[in-house]
Amino acid sequence: MTLKVAVQMDPIARINIRGDSTFALLLEAQKRGHALSYYTPETLSLAGKEVVARVQPLTVRDEEGNHFTLGDAVRTNLESFDVVLLRQDPPFDLAYVTTTHLLERIHPKTLVVNDPASVRDAPEKIFVMEFADLMPPTLISRDKDEINDFRAAHGDVVMKPLYGHGGAAVFRIMPKDMNFGSLYDMFSLTFREPWVIQRFLPEVKHGDKRIILVDGEFAGAVNRVPAPDDLRSNMVRGGAAKATDLSPREQEICKRLGSALRERGLLFVGIDVIDGHLTEINVTSPTGIRAVAKLGGPDIAAIIWDTIEAKRR
């Protein structure tokens, strides 16, 4: 089958194709003969009852520095597409939330991946709290007394912004840490929403595993090992990708999450697991496809398109 596919993403000229999961999806779609179009969120509009964007025909190539060609932009009703890939990166702010409201108006007649209402209603660090028994002890708060009580109970903790991404502003706070007061003040001035405070897992030094699920089923995984001088394992922060298999505990976590993801139309999801503890469920613009493939793992882009094509049939 041939599908008309539009991708909503950040400027394609800026991406690093070596590790970009959206680019992997576009390469696979083109390989299958699907017609690709591209637009950025800034061109998305609601005109009466029509959701429109300035879309451009897109051709992609797996060549660094020469990875795309765009045609002329044309104002187009997005209901004319079979599939829209919602692939812009966080921050998950009101601009992002607004795009989900607009795309919700065309889904599921046009299949939006992931379901925009579920993307909006399942922020990665809040949705995961539905599975608190799979997580390390975690608090979402900006109340200083509550945070201090949590620190007293759990000792060494990690503090990070609720809507942060890519490992930005993640801090380890030691018991009786003299920096806590200043860090609390900085977070209070910088972030209006609550923060995540989580018991520190020392086994993170051995890796933070990114596990990818497609339509609720395990599809592949990569272990991200932090640099010796960094707390964060995100590959954009210097984490090293290592091949990995799932432990029985990780298989149990995937099984527990599967039906909840399918029910919400969250077709492409990346979960983070440290030492058998679930820490995040990433639904906005999950990454890891190319890292898994480079390490000899499954072709997850092909699995995703097999699933999308089956749903379109």
N, C-alpha and C positions, 0 to 999 in steps of 0.2 A: 504494500500500500504506500501511497505517496501522501504526505501530510504537509499542510502549510503551517510553518512553525515561526513564531515570533519570540525573540528573547529580550526581556527587560533587564538591562545590566548597566554597570558603570562603563565609562568610555573604554571601548575595546582597544584603543591605541595604547592604553596604559597598562594592560595586564601582562603578567609574566607567564607566557604560555607553557613554560616547563612544568609549572605546578598548578595551573588554573583548571579547576574542575568544570567550570562553565565552558571553557574552550574545548575540553575533552568531549563534552556533550554535543557541542556544535560539530566537531569533526565527525563524530559517529552519525549524527543526523544527516550530514551531507553525504557521507559514505553510503547511506541507505537510500539516497535520492530524494530526501525531504527538502522542500523549498524553504530557505532560511531568510528571515527578516530580522532587523535589529532596531531597537530604539532605547533611549535613556529615559529614566523616570521623569526628567524635567519636561519631556514632550507629551506626557500622559495628561489627558483632559477628559472631563465629563461635560458633554455638550447636550443638554437636555437629558434624554435617556440613553444617548450613545456614548460609549467609552472609546475615545479615539487617541491616536498617537501619530507622530511624524516618523513613519517607519522607512527603513532603507533596505533594499535587497542586499544580502550578505553572502560572500564567499570566503571560506577560511582555508588556510594552508598551515601545515605544521613546520613553519620556517620562521625562526626568530628574526625580527626586524622586517618581515614581509609576510605577516600572518593573516592579513584580511584585505578584502576589497569591498567597498560600499558603493551602492548605486544612489540615485537621487532620492531625497526624502519625499514621501507622499503621505498626506493626511489620510488615515485609514481607520475604519471601524474595526476594532479588535475582534468583534464577533465573526469577522470573515476568516479568522484563523482557526485551525483545528486544535492547536496547542499554543499556550504561552508559557514560557519558562520564566518564573519569577526568580531572578538570579542576581539582583543587586546586593552588594555587600552591606553589612551594618555600617554606621550606627543605626540601631533600632529606635528611631526617634519618631516624632509626629509626621515628618515627611514620609517616612517608610510606612507608618500606619495608614496614612491617607491613601497610598497606592493600593493597599490591601482592600480598603473600602471600595475603591473604583473597580479593581479587578474582580471583586466578589460579584459585581453586577453581570459579568459575562460567564462566570463559572456556574455549572459544569457544561453548559452548551459548548463553550470553548473550554477545554481542559486546561486549568491553570495548575502548574506544578511548582511548588506545593500549593494546596488549597489555601487561598489568601485569607479566608476567615480563620482558619486554624493557625496559620503563621502569626496572625495578629493576636490570637487568644492563647498562644503557647510560647511565650518568651522563654528562651533556653534555660534561664536560671530560675524561672518560676514554675514552669510546667514540670520540670524534673522533681519538684517537691511533692508531686503526687506519688512518687516512689521513694519516700523518705527512708523506708526500711532498707533500701539498696544503697543509700548514700552514707558518707561520713556525717557526723553531727553538723547541722547547718542552721544558721540563723539569717533571716532577712530583716534588717532593721536599720534605723539611724539613731535609735535611742541609746544614749551613752551608758545609762545604767544597765540596760538590757545587754549591751555588748560587753560591758565589764563583768556581768554575771556569767555570760557565756565563756569569756576568757578564764574566769576563775574555775569554771567547771572543766574546761578542756585544755587549758595551758596554751601550747604553741598553736596559733591559728593563722589562717590566710584571710586577708581582707581585699575585696575587689568590687568594682562598680557593678550594679545590677544589670546595666545594659552595656557593659564594656564588651570589647571584642579583641581578638588577636593577641591576648595576653597583656594588653595595656593596663597600667595602673593596678597591677597585682602585687600585693605586699605580704611578706611573712612577718608576723608580729610575735615576738618571744614573750614569755611570762615576764612581768615587771619591765617591759620594754620602755625605755625612756623616750622613744620616738612616738609612742602611741598618741599622746596629747596633740602633738603637732600634726600627725597624720589625720587624726580625727577632725581637727580644725580645717585642714586642707580639703578633705572629702566633703565636709559640711558646706564649704564655699563653692566647691566645684560641681557637686551633684545634688540635684533637688530630690531625687528619688532615694529610697533606702539602698543599702549596700548588702553584699553577701559576706558573711563571716562564717568560716568553715574550719573545722579541725584540720590542722596540717597533717599531711600524710607523708612521712619521711621516705616511703618507698617510691615517691615520685622521681627520685634520682635514677631509678631503673626504667622509668618511662611512664608516659601518659598515653594510653592506647586510644586511638581513634578507630571506632568500629562503625562501619557503614551498613545501614539497613535500607533495603529497597522494598517498599510496600510491606513493611513489617518483618521482612526476612533478612537474615544475615547475608551480606554480599561480599565483604572483604574487610581487612583491618591493617593498620600500620601502627607500630609502636614509635612514639616520638620521645626521644631521650634528650633531656635538657643539657645545655653546655655546663661544664663543671662550675662555672661562676654565676649561674642563673637559676632562679626558681622555676622559670617558665619553659615549657616544652614545645610551645607553638613553633612551627617551622619558620614562620616569619620572624621569630625572635632567636633563631639560631639552633633550634632543636633539630636533632639528626633522626632521619627516618630509618627504621629497622623493620625487617620482615618479622612476622609474628603469627602465632596461632591463638585460638581462643581457649581459655581455661574452662573447666566445668562451671565455675562461678560466672564467667562472662557469657557462656551459653545460656545460663539461667536468666541473666539480666536481659538478653535479647528476647528470650521466650516471653518474659513478663511484659516487655514493652510492645511486642508485635501487634496485638489486637488493638491497643490504644492508638497506635500510629495509623493503622489501616482505617479505623473508625473515623479519624480526623482527616483523612485524605493527605496524610504526610508521607508522600511517596519516597522522597529522597531525604534521609536523615543521617546525621553523624553524631554518635554518642561518644562521650569521653569517660574513660574508666581508668582509675588509678588504684593499683593493688586490690582489685576486686570491688572497688567502690565506684558507683555511678556518680559523676559530678555535673555533667551537663547533657542536655538533649538539644542539638543544634538543628534548627529547621529553616532558618532564613536563607542562608546560602552556603550549605555544607561543603567542605573541601575534603581532599584526600584521594580522589579518583586516580590521578596520575601517579601519585606516590605509591599506591598499591600496585598499579600496573608495572611501574619501573622495578619493583622488588619481586616481580614474577607472580604476583597475585592475579585474581580474576579481572576481566575486562568489565568493570562496573558500569561504564558508559553504555556498553552493549546490553547489560542486564536492565538498566533503566529504560532504554528505548524499547526493548522487548515488552516491558511492562506497560509503557505508554501506548504502544501500538495495540496491545491486547485490550486496553481500556477504550481506545478509540473504535475498535471493531464492535 
